[in-house]
């Protein structure tokens, strides 16, 4: 007589949890340069203040080259005028000094022959010395003016992208400076993950990113580079008006693959949606 086999026992609840495929985490973030980021400030004037911005030649998101002029300050016209006036004085001194030297030579000859008093020769020699000293001072003043003229425009110190413009035309820049420029040869994404999901994120895991607003086609590939140890308030806001702007998040840095970097090297600040563990 065959014995009826017993049906297998159902898996324990804990086993069901471990075998169930875990859903991937999705979060909002934005692209940014992974390399050097420079905050460019206005020059300090002789009275300890800063000049106003006269013109801005770039906007946020623009690519820039090293040495490119990004902004011009309102002190430039006065510096140019002072430089022109100093050049005129130097030219005048250059004309007068040879004449004064010949005059001193004549008085010296006359003094040796007893045709003039030595005191007059000394006066002419003093005049020549003062003129030569004045020329040296003018040359030094011109060097300072040239430095001030160079500082009256803001140049990019690196090849990169304008990340942020912190001062507008007519404003006197404060401690935040004028413009932030970031090197765009390497790009990363800063993703804001809800604190309730962060335990499901691991360093080194794969990440797929898509543009929230169609800034690029397809998707980008990357890996989790770093997870911040601090909990912060959300900064990258969704276009969804019902989104929780006061949510507590943890910043996760995603390093983009080389192929993805080439596609978005000029899209710093673009909002993205990241899906973690989507290989």
C-alpha positions in Angstrom: 0.0 0.0 0.0 1.5 3.4 -1.1 1.7 6.0 1.5 0.6 9.4 0.5 3.4 11.9 0.6 3.1 14.9 2.8 2.9 18.3 1.1 6.0 20.5 1.7 5.8 22.9 4.6 5.4 26.5 3.6 8.5 28.7 4.0 8.7 30.6 7.2 7.8 34.3 7.1 11.4 35.3 7.5 12.4 33.2 4.5 9.7 34.9 2.4 11.2 38.3 3.3 14.7 37.3 2.3 13.8 35.6 -0.9 11.5 38.5 -2.1 13.3 40.7 -4.5 13.9 44.1 -3.0 12.6 47.1 -4.9 15.1 49.6 -6.1 15.4 53.0 -4.6 14.6 56.1 -6.6 15.6 59.6 -5.7 16.1 63.1 -7.1 19.4 64.9 -7.5 21.4 67.1 -9.8 24.6 66.9 -11.9 27.7 68.8 -11.0 31.5 68.8 -11.7 33.4 66.3 -9.7 36.7 68.2 -10.0 37.9 71.6 -9.0 35.3 74.2 -8.1 36.4 77.9 -7.7 34.4 80.7 -6.2 35.7 83.9 -7.9 35.6 87.1 -5.8 35.8 90.8 -6.7 39.1 92.7 -6.0 39.4 94.8 -2.9 39.8 98.5 -3.5 42.3 100.8 -1.7 39.6 101.7 0.8 38.8 98.0 1.7 35.6 97.8 -0.3 34.9 96.0 -3.6 33.9 97.6 -6.9 30.4 97.0 -8.4 29.8 94.7 -11.3 29.6 96.7 -14.5 28.9 93.8 -16.9 28.5 90.1 -16.8 29.6 88.2 -19.9 28.4 84.7 -19.0 25.4 83.0 -17.5 24.9 79.9 -15.5 25.6 76.7 -17.5 28.0 78.4 -20.0 31.2 76.6 -20.8 34.3 78.8 -20.2 38.0 78.5 -21.0 40.9 79.4 -18.8 41.7 83.1 -19.0 38.3 84.0 -20.4 36.8 87.3 -19.2 33.6 86.6 -17.2 32.8 90.0 -15.7 34.0 93.6 -15.7 34.0 95.9 -12.7 33.0 99.6 -12.6 36.4 100.8 -11.5 38.0 99.9 -14.8 37.4 103.3 -16.6 39.1 105.2 -13.7 42.1 102.9 -13.6 42.5 103.2 -17.4 42.4 107.0 -17.1 44.9 107.0 -14.2 47.2 104.7 -16.3 47.0 107.0 -19.3 47.9 110.0 -17.0 50.8 108.2 -15.5 52.1 107.2 -18.9 52.0 110.9 -19.9 54.0 111.8 -16.8 56.6 109.1 -17.5 56.9 110.3 -21.1 57.4 113.9 -19.9 60.1 112.8 -17.4 61.8 110.8 -20.2 62.0 114.0 -22.2 63.2 116.2 -19.4 65.9 114.0 -17.8 68.3 114.1 -20.8 67.9 117.9 -21.0 68.5 118.2 -17.3 71.6 116.0 -17.6 73.1 118.2 -20.3 72.3 121.3 -18.2 74.1 119.8 -15.2 77.1 119.0 -17.5 77.3 122.7 -18.7 77.1 124.0 -15.1 79.8 121.5 -14.1 82.1 122.7 -16.9 81.4 126.3 -16.0 82.1 125.6 -12.3 85.5 124.0 -13.2 86.4 127.2 -15.1 85.2 129.4 -12.3 82.5 130.9 -14.5 79.7 130.0 -12.1 79.2 129.2 -8.4 79.3 125.7 -7.1 76.0 126.2 -5.3 74.2 126.7 -8.6 75.7 123.4 -9.9 74.5 121.6 -6.7 71.0 123.0 -7.3 70.9 121.7 -10.8 72.2 118.3 -9.7 69.5 118.2 -7.0 66.8 119.0 -9.7 68.1 116.1 -11.8 68.1 113.7 -8.8 64.5 114.7 -7.9 63.4 114.2 -11.5 65.0 110.8 -11.8 63.5 109.8 -8.4 60.1 111.0 -9.6 60.4 108.8 -12.7 61.2 105.7 -10.6 58.1 106.5 -8.5 56.0 106.8 -11.6 57.2 103.5 -12.9 56.2 101.8 -9.6 52.8 103.6 -9.7 52.3 102.3 -13.2 53.0 98.7 -12.1 50.4 99.0 -9.4 47.9 100.4 -11.9 48.5 97.6 -14.3 47.8 95.1 -11.5 44.6 97.0 -10.7 43.6 97.0 -14.3 44.1 93.3 -14.5 41.9 92.8 -11.4 39.2 95.1 -12.9 38.0 92.1 -15.0 37.2 88.6 -13.7 38.8 85.8 -15.6 38.2 82.1 -15.3 41.2 80.3 -13.7 40.2 76.9 -15.2 38.5 75.3 -18.2 35.0 74.4 -17.0 31.4 75.5 -16.6 29.7 78.5 -14.8 27.9 76.8 -11.9 26.5 79.9 -10.2 26.3 83.6 -10.6 26.1 85.2 -7.2 26.3 88.9 -8.1 24.3 90.9 -10.7 25.1 94.0 -12.7 25.2 97.0 -10.5 25.7 95.0 -7.3 28.7 95.2 -5.0 29.8 91.5 -4.4 29.7 90.2 -0.9 31.5 87.3 0.7 29.8 84.8 -1.7 31.9 86.3 -4.6 30.7 86.9 -8.1 30.8 83.6 -10.0 31.4 79.9 -9.2 33.2 77.9 -11.9 33.6 74.1 -11.9 35.9 71.9 -13.9 33.7 69.8 -16.1 36.2 67.2 -17.3 34.7 64.9 -14.7 31.1 64.9 -13.6 29.1 63.4 -10.7 25.5 63.5 -9.4 24.5 64.6 -6.0 21.4 62.5 -5.1 19.1 63.2 -2.1 18.0 59.9 -0.7 15.2 59.9 2.0 16.7 58.9 5.3 14.2 56.0 5.4 15.8 54.5 2.3 19.4 55.1 3.0 20.0 51.6 4.6 19.2 50.1 1.1 22.1 52.1 -0.6 25.6 50.6 -0.7 28.9 52.1 -1.9 29.9 50.7 -5.2 26.4 49.6 -6.4 25.3 50.6 -9.8 23.0 53.6 -10.5 21.0 54.6 -13.6 20.1 58.3 -14.0 17.5 59.9 -16.3 16.7 63.5 -16.8 13.6 64.7 -15.0 12.9 67.4 -17.6 14.3 65.9 -20.8 17.8 67.6 -20.6 19.4 64.5 -22.2 18.1 61.5 -24.0 18.4 57.9 -22.7 20.1 57.2 -19.4 23.4 57.7 -17.7 25.4 55.0 -15.9 27.3 55.4 -12.6 28.2 53.9 -9.3 27.8 55.1 -5.7 31.0 56.8 -4.7 30.2 58.2 -1.3 27.4 58.4 1.2 27.3 61.4 3.5 27.2 60.7 7.3 24.9 63.7 7.9 21.1 64.1 7.6 20.1 67.3 5.8 17.0 69.1 4.6 16.0 68.5 1.0 17.4 71.0 -1.5 16.6 69.6 -5.0 12.9 70.1 -5.3 10.7 68.1 -7.5 8.4 69.6 -10.1 5.6 67.8 -8.3 3.8 70.5 -6.2 2.8 67.9 -3.7 6.4 66.9 -3.0 7.7 67.1 0.5 10.1 70.1 0.6 10.8 69.6 4.3 11.9 66.0 4.0 15.0 64.8 5.7 17.6 63.4 3.3 21.1 62.0 3.1 23.4 63.1 0.2 24.7 60.3 -2.0 27.5 61.0 -4.5 27.2 59.0 -7.8 30.3 58.9 -10.0 29.4 58.8 -13.7 31.0 56.4 -16.1 33.3 58.0 -18.7 30.8 57.5 -21.6 28.1 59.3 -19.6 30.4 62.2 -18.6 31.0 63.1 -22.3 27.2 63.4 -22.8 26.6 65.8 -19.9 29.8 67.7 -19.3 28.1 71.0 -20.0 24.9 70.2 -18.1 25.9 71.1 -14.6 22.9 71.7 -12.3 20.6 69.6 -14.4 18.0 67.7 -12.3 18.1 63.9 -12.6 16.2 60.9 -11.2 18.5 58.2 -9.9 17.5 54.5 -9.6 19.9 52.5 -7.3 20.7 48.9 -7.9 19.5 49.0 -11.5 22.3 47.3 -13.4 
